[in-house]
Each structure stands twice: as C-alpha cells, then as structure tokens.
Amino acid sequence: MKILITGANGLLGQKLINLLQHQQNVQLIATAHRALILPLTKGEFQLLDISNQKQVNEVIAQTKPDIIINTAAMTNVDRCETEQDACWKANVTSVQYLVEACTQYHIHLIHVSTDFIFDGKEGPLDETAKPAPVNFYGKSKLAAEEIIQQSTISWCILRTVLVYGISTDMSRSNIVLWVKKSLEEGKTINVVNDQWRTPTLAEDLAMGCWRAAKKKAIGIYHISGKDFLSPHDIAIKTAQFFKLDESLIMSTDSTQFKQPARRPLKTGFIIEKARKDLDYEPHSFTEGLALLKAQLENVLT
C-alpha cells in the first residue's frame, strides 16, 4: 500500500510518519511545503505545496499513491478569520486540487476535518449532526468536506477535536503544553469553563488515520478522545498530573476573551462508529498526559 501524507511537518503528519514507518507492506511518501523536520528511516520525501496545482499534479503523477492522507491545513482559527483569502486557499482550493488528482489517478482520499464545522449549541456529536460553522475556519473546512462529498472519488473524512501532543522540534504549543509551561513559570492563567471538547491525543488521531487507510474506510468518522472536558478541566487535570500549582488557574468564561473568531461552545464527539468500524480506541486524557510526560523526559535527556 502506497500512502502519501500531506503536511508531514505538522503534529499529526509527524505522528503518522512515526507510525507508518514501522508498518509492513506500506510504502510511505511524506510531503510538506518545506524540508522535512523528522528523519525518514523508510519511504521518500517530496516537496509539495498543495495550494500549488502544478506541484500537486506533478507529485501525484510521479508517485501514484493508493491513498492520500491530507493533514495539511491552516488551523490558526483567529488567523483564518483575519486572513480569509489565505485560509480559503489553504483549506479549500488545495482540497479541490487534491480531489482532481485523486479523480484522475483513482486514489482514495482520507481528509482530516474538525469539530469547528458545528455551531456548538450541543455536544457531544455523532456523524449525523448538522454542520453550522460560526467562524471562517469552520466555513472553510466545511466547504472542503462538501467538495469531497460531491466528487466521484473514493473518500473518507475524519473529523477531530482539540488535538494535543508533542512535535519533534517542540515548535508547536497546545493547551496542555501552554498550561504546563505557564504554571512552571509561576504565571496566573485565565482558562474558560464554558466550552466543552473531547481533546484528542495526536497519536490516537494518527492511529485513526492508519486504521481508516488499512480498511479503505468510506464516509465520515468522528475521531477524538473519550473524555468530555472544558479547557478549565484540562488545565486542572494537567496541573494535578504534573504536580503544579492549580491555584494559579483562574476560571472564566468565553465572554471575557476578545478574539477575532467566535468559538463553538460545546462540541466533542461520540466515537462509537469509529470504535465499531475501525476498532478505534483512544487513550484517556490522563493516559495521554502520561505519554506526553514520557516524551518530554525523552526530549530533555
């Protein structure tokens, strides 16, 4: 099975490379728009900016993968709100180019989407929930989903929620690392208590992608963690796990934050379909923290 990964330098891309390099009968093609951060022990690397149609056509014509796992996207929600043309190019136009190439070469596309296609009025949500995005990032990701669903290709959309984990070069922060670093520095932090998510360990999301690829799964799947938590819950659990001062964590609500993009209040996913069809079983949030701790210790030694 020849699998091409887009966005190989991103957090999910890195976890997928780590996972797929150790699978038998997988020929890996890692792609990114700049040099690869992670050393490749197996497979090949190609420079690929998926918003460049010529590059997309050339790389896919040359490599002819069986499956493309599209992890590349512009995911900074506020930046998407203020730089809408760049967001649309990265999240929608690029997907159109991938779909056209998949149509031409009969490639199965696995595309990673988001809980931010929902309005946040209720959660957790299953795959039948009706999308209604409240920000431009969500609108762009929903538009990409619609392009895929209206195409004639073989496709699978994996939606996920609040991904956390450690990247190889430690260049990407997330809520867990931000809380840990802030508390270690003795900073008081304000964390919202009125948003709800099912935070997803990056390794679990990578495993969900791999299981979907192995089965050439068709349709939409919700792939996330199993704990339904507010950011304030996440911060408290992180402080307790790393034995940090939780009195520095101030509980607040989202009305206190002035951000360019609105956030859906309550999302989170019901993952029964992925459990049943893909044998997907994520770590608990505490187990995820333990894995992060071990990885951080490995980075520091």
C-alpha positions in Angstrom: 0.0 0.0 0.0 1.5 3.3 -1.1 0.4 6.2 1.2 1.1 9.8 0.6 0.9 12.2 3.6 0.4 15.9 3.1 1.5 18.3 5.8 4.2 15.9 7.1 5.8 18.6 9.3 2.6 19.2 11.3 1.9 17.5 14.6 -0.4 14.9 13.0 1.9 14.5 10.0 4.9 13.7 12.3 2.9 11.1 14.3 1.8 9.5 11.1 5.3 9.2 9.8 6.4 7.6 13.1 3.5 5.2 12.9 3.6 4.3 9.2 7.4 3.8 9.0 7.0 0.8 11.2 4.2 -0.9 9.2 4.9 -3.8 6.9 3.8 -3.5 3.3 3.5 0.3 3.5 5.4 2.5 1.0 5.4 5.9 2.6 5.6 9.2 0.7 5.9 12.2 3.1 5.3 15.6 1.6 5.5 19.1 3.0 6.0 22.6 1.6 9.4 22.9 3.2 12.2 20.5 4.2 11.2 17.6 6.5 11.7 18.1 10.2 11.6 14.4 11.0 14.3 11.9 9.8 12.8 9.3 7.5 14.1 5.8 8.1 11.7 4.3 5.4 10.0 5.8 2.4 10.6 9.0 0.5 10.1 12.7 0.9 8.8 15.2 -1.8 8.4 18.9 -1.5 4.7 19.7 -2.1 2.7 22.8 -1.5 -0.9 21.6 -2.0 -2.1 25.1 -2.9 0.1 24.9 -6.0 -1.9 23.0 -8.6 1.1 22.3 -10.8 3.0 20.8 -7.9 0.0 18.7 -6.9 -0.4 17.3 -10.4 3.4 16.6 -10.8 4.0 14.9 -7.5 0.9 12.7 -7.7 1.5 11.8 -11.3 5.1 10.8 -10.4 4.3 8.9 -7.1 0.8 7.5 -7.9 -0.2 6.6 -4.3 -3.0 4.3 -3.5 -4.1 6.6 -0.6 -3.6 10.2 0.2 -4.0 11.3 3.9 -4.5 15.1 3.8 -3.3 16.5 7.1 -2.3 19.9 5.7 -4.4 22.9 6.6 -4.4 26.4 8.0 -5.6 25.8 11.6 -5.0 29.0 13.4 -8.6 30.0 13.9 -8.1 33.7 14.5 -5.7 34.0 11.6 -8.2 32.3 9.4 -10.7 35.0 10.4 -8.4 37.9 9.6 -6.7 36.3 6.6 -9.6 34.8 4.8 -8.1 34.6 1.3 -5.1 32.7 2.6 -7.4 30.4 4.7 -9.6 29.6 1.7 -6.5 28.9 -0.5 -5.0 26.5 2.1 -8.2 24.8 3.3 -10.5 24.7 0.2 -8.7 25.4 -3.1 -6.0 22.9 -2.1 -8.5 20.2 -1.4 -10.1 20.9 -4.8 -6.7 20.2 -6.4 -6.2 17.0 -4.4 -9.7 15.8 -5.4 -9.0 16.5 -9.1 -5.7 14.5 -8.9 -7.5 11.7 -6.9 -10.2 11.6 -9.7 -7.5 11.3 -12.4 -5.4 8.6 -10.7 -8.2 6.7 -8.8 -6.7 7.5 -5.4 -8.6 7.0 -2.1 -8.5 10.3 -0.1 -8.6 10.5 3.7 -9.2 14.1 4.7 -8.9 15.4 8.2 -11.6 17.8 9.3 -12.8 19.5 12.5 -15.4 19.9 15.2 -15.4 23.6 14.3 -17.8 22.9 11.4 -20.5 22.8 14.2 -22.2 25.7 16.0 -21.5 24.5 19.5 -25.1 24.6 20.7 -25.0 20.9 21.7 -22.5 18.1 22.2 -21.0 15.6 22.1 -22.0 15.0 18.5 -22.1 12.0 16.2 -21.6 11.9 12.4 -25.2 12.7 11.6 -25.1 16.1 13.4 -25.9 19.1 11.1 -22.9 21.4 10.4 -23.4 25.2 11.0 -20.0 26.8 11.5 -19.7 30.1 13.5 -16.2 31.2 12.2 -14.4 31.3 8.9 -12.1 28.4 9.7 -15.1 26.2 10.2 -16.7 27.5 7.0 -13.5 26.7 5.0 -13.3 23.2 6.5 -17.0 22.5 5.7 -16.5 23.8 2.2 -13.7 21.3 1.7 -15.9 18.5 3.1 -18.6 19.4 0.6 -16.1 19.4 -2.4 -15.0 15.9 -1.4 -18.6 14.6 -0.8 -19.8 15.9 -4.1 -16.9 14.3 -6.0 -16.8 10.9 -7.6 -13.7 9.7 -5.8 -13.4 7.2 -3.0 -13.2 9.2 0.2 -13.1 9.2 4.0 -13.5 12.3 6.2 -12.1 12.1 9.7 -13.3 14.9 11.9 -11.3 15.6 15.1 -11.3 17.8 18.2 -8.6 19.9 20.0 -5.5 17.8 19.1 -2.7 17.9 21.7 0.8 16.3 21.6 4.5 17.0 21.3 6.1 17.7 17.9 9.7 16.6 17.2 11.1 20.1 17.2 8.9 21.3 20.1 7.8 24.2 17.8 4.0 23.8 18.3 2.2 24.6 21.6 -1.2 23.4 22.6 -3.4 23.8 25.6 -1.6 21.1 27.7 1.9 22.5 27.0 0.8 26.0 27.5 -0.8 25.3 30.9 2.3 23.3 32.0 4.8 26.0 30.9 2.7 28.8 32.4 2.4 27.1 35.8 6.0 26.1 35.9 6.9 29.8 35.4 4.5 30.8 38.2 2.1 32.7 35.9 -1.6 33.1 36.7 -3.7 31.9 33.7 -7.3 32.5 32.8 -9.0 29.4 31.4 -12.6 29.2 30.1 -15.1 27.0 31.8 -18.0 27.3 29.3 -16.6 25.5 26.3 -16.6 21.7 26.1 -14.5 19.4 23.9 -13.2 15.8 23.7 -9.4 16.5 23.5 -7.5 14.2 21.1 -4.1 12.8 21.6 -2.2 13.2 18.3 -1.0 9.6 18.4 -4.7 8.5 18.7 -5.6 10.6 15.7 -2.7 9.1 13.7 -3.9 5.6 14.6 -7.4 6.5 13.5 -6.0 7.6 10.1 -4.0 4.4 9.8 -7.0 2.2 10.6 -9.1 4.1 8.1 -6.3 3.7 5.5 -5.9 -0.1 6.1 -9.7 -0.6 5.7 -10.0 2.0 2.9 -12.9 3.2 5.0 -15.6 5.2 3.2 -17.7 8.0 4.7 -17.4 10.3 7.7 -15.9 9.3 11.1 -15.6 11.2 14.3 -12.1 10.5 15.8 -11.3 12.1 19.1 -10.6 11.5 22.8 -13.2 10.0 25.0 -13.2 12.5 27.9 -15.7 15.4 27.7 -13.8 18.3 29.3 -13.8 22.1 29.5 -10.5 23.9 28.9 -10.6 24.6 32.7 -10.9 20.9 33.4 -8.0 20.2 31.1 -5.9 22.8 32.9 -6.7 21.5 36.4 -6.0 17.8 35.3 -2.7 18.9 33.7 -1.7 20.8 36.9 -2.6 17.8 39.1 -0.8 15.3 36.9 2.4 17.4 36.7 2.1 18.4 40.4 1.9 22.1 39.6 0.1 24.9 41.5 -3.5 24.7 40.4 -4.4 27.8 42.4 -2.8 29.8 39.6 -5.6 28.7 37.3 -8.4 31.2 37.2 -11.8 30.1 35.9 -13.5 32.4 33.5 -16.0 32.3 30.6 -15.6 33.0 26.9 -17.2 36.4 27.1 -14.0 37.7 28.8 -11.9 36.9 25.8 -11.9 39.2 22.8 -10.8 37.1 19.8 -11.3 37.7 16.1 -13.1 34.4 15.6 -16.0 33.0 17.6 -15.6 29.6 19.1 -18.4 27.0 19.3 -19.2 26.5 23.0 -20.0 22.8 23.1 -18.7 20.2 20.6 -16.9 17.0 21.5 -17.6 13.8 19.7 -19.4 10.5 20.1 -16.9 8.0 18.7 -19.0 4.8 18.6 -19.0 4.5 14.8 -15.1 4.6 14.7 -15.0 2.1 17.6 -17.3 -0.3 15.7 -15.9 0.1 12.2 -12.3 0.9 12.7 -11.5 -0.7 16.1 -10.6 2.8 17.3 -10.0 3.1 21.0 -8.3 6.3 22.2 -6.3 6.8 25.4 -8.0 8.5 28.3 -6.9 12.1 28.9 -4.8 11.0 31.9 -3.1 8.3 29.8 -2.4 10.9 27.2 -0.7 13.1 29.8 1.4 10.2 30.9 2.6 9.6 27.3 3.4 13.3 26.9 5.4 13.2 30.2 7.5 10.3 28.9 8.1 12.0 25.6 9.1 15.3 27.3 11.6 13.4 29.5 13.0 11.7 26.4 13.4 15.1 24.7 15.2 16.6 27.7 17.6 13.7 28.2 
